[in-house]
Structure formats: C-alpha cells, structure tokens
C-alpha cells in the first residue's frame, strides 16, 4: 500500500510540470490573441522553455519584454508574486496583408485596383509588411513590384501634398493669437509631414502640412 502511495505521489510530481506547461500555453495563446486583436484572427503560441523554468503558479502575470515585434520569436515575462521567469516563445499569427494586385512600376501612384488583401502567416512576412490597405491609397511606389508581392512600408511614400516652390498659406496659432500669410514651400511634404516655408520677409518657418495643403504652426 505504501509503495502504491509513493508511486502515485511520484507520478503526480512528474506530471506537474507538464500540466503547468499546458495551462501556461493556453494562457499565452489568450494573451497574444488579445494583444494581436485587429491584426490577427488566429494565434498559436509555442513555448520553448525547459520544464524547470515554467512558473509554478496558476495565473502568472504576463508581459512582453523590450520588443516591438508582434509575432515570431518573443520573450515573455511571467511573474508569480515576486518571482519572475522569462519565457522564450514563438508566435504564429494568421491575418490579412497587402500585396500588389498587378505589376507596379516604380514611380506609379497607386489606385484602388493596384493592391489587394491576401490572407496568410503574418510571422513569415518580410519586415514592415503593410497590413492596412488604406495606407496604400494615393501612395507612390519607390520600386518595381511584382503581382502578388507583399507590399512593405519602405516600398512606398505618400504623395506630396506640398511641393518645393509652391505658394502655400501659413497659419500660426497660439494662446489668444492667430495669423496667416502666404509663403513659398522649400521642400516636398506629404500630409502630416513638416514643410519649411520662406515668408515674404525672408524668414524661414516650419510647420505641419494639413489635408488642404496649408502649413500649420502652433506657437
């Protein structure tokens, strides 16, 4: 009887790390599914730590360490009270990403039919692949793209809303103060980018381009 009891106790001890690891994997899947909401609709996390590193509490506090990556190899801090463990995981994520719908020549301004969405493994894509198709609207291709090629953010630039030499309206606003005047843009700039403007007095000012092509300066 004593031998049977000892055997059962030993079996439970051996199974404990496995049970903790299985439960922790479920928690990691839920954690990353919430973290990637809006990017991915299917997440699977693989735990790569040995069993002796698994935190021994039912609900460890999880956080991602020093990493802006959303998927792929990740380091996760699991904290039980004052005890911290660092977990190495791999995050697989399925979702939509932007690809060229047809061959696109360098210098082409993209139209609605130039790109389309494709579903696949986000963790296998090149860095900074575009996920939001709206980001491609009216953008200009900086290189030739083949049909079906994932579109990376570095492959495009936004269309210039203001061009060097163009006459622009400059609006300056502050506490109880506002003024506007015409000047000449000194550089190309897209919406929300900064443009330098030479005023009639010769002074050079800098402000942000709005959707109407005006330059806004907050004083």
Residue, then its C-alpha position, 0 to 999 in steps of 0.5 A: x500500500x505504501x509503495x502504491x502511495x509513493x508511486x502515485x505521489x511520484x507520478x503526480x510530481x512528474x506530471x506537474x510540470x507538464x500540466x503547468x506547461x499546458x495551462x501556461x500555453x493556453x494562457x499565452x495563446x489568450x494573451x497574444x490573441x488579445x494583444x494581436x486583436x485587429x491584426x490577427x484572427x488566429x494565434x498559436x503560441x509555442x513555448x520553448x522553455x525547459x520544464x524547470x523554468x515554467x512558473x509554478x503558479x496558476x495565473x502568472x502575470x504576463x508581459x512582453x519584454x523590450x520588443x516591438x515585434x508582434x509575432x515570431x520569436x518573443x520573450x515573455x515575462x511571467x511573474x508569480x508574486x515576486x518571482x519572475x521567469x522569462x519565457x522564450x516563445x514563438x508566435x504564429x499569427x494568421x491575418x490579412x496583408x497587402x500585396x500588389x494586385x498587378x505589376x507596379x512600376x516604380x514611380x506609379x501612384x497607386x489606385x484602388x485596383x493596384x493592391x489587394x488583401x491576401x490572407x496568410x502567416x503574418x510571422x513569415x512576412x518580410x519586415x514592415x509588411x503593410x497590413x492596412x490597405x488604406x495606407x496604400x491609397x494615393x501612395x507612390x511606389x519607390x520600386x518595381x513590384x511584382x503581382x502578388x508581392x507583399x507590399x512593405x512600408x519602405x516600398x512606398x511614400x505618400x504623395x506630396x501634398x506640398x511641393x518645393x516652390x509652391x505658394x502655400x498659406x501659413x497659419x500660426x496659432x497660439x494662446x489668444x493669437x492667430x495669423x496667416x500669410x502666404x509663403x513659398x514651400x522649400x521642400x516636398x511634404x506629404x500630409x502630416x509631414x513638416x514643410x519649411x516655408x520662406x515668408x515674404x520677409x525672408x524668414x524661414x518657418x516650419x510647420x505641419x502640412x494639413x489635408x488642404x495643403x496649408x502649413x500649420x504652426x502652433x506657437 
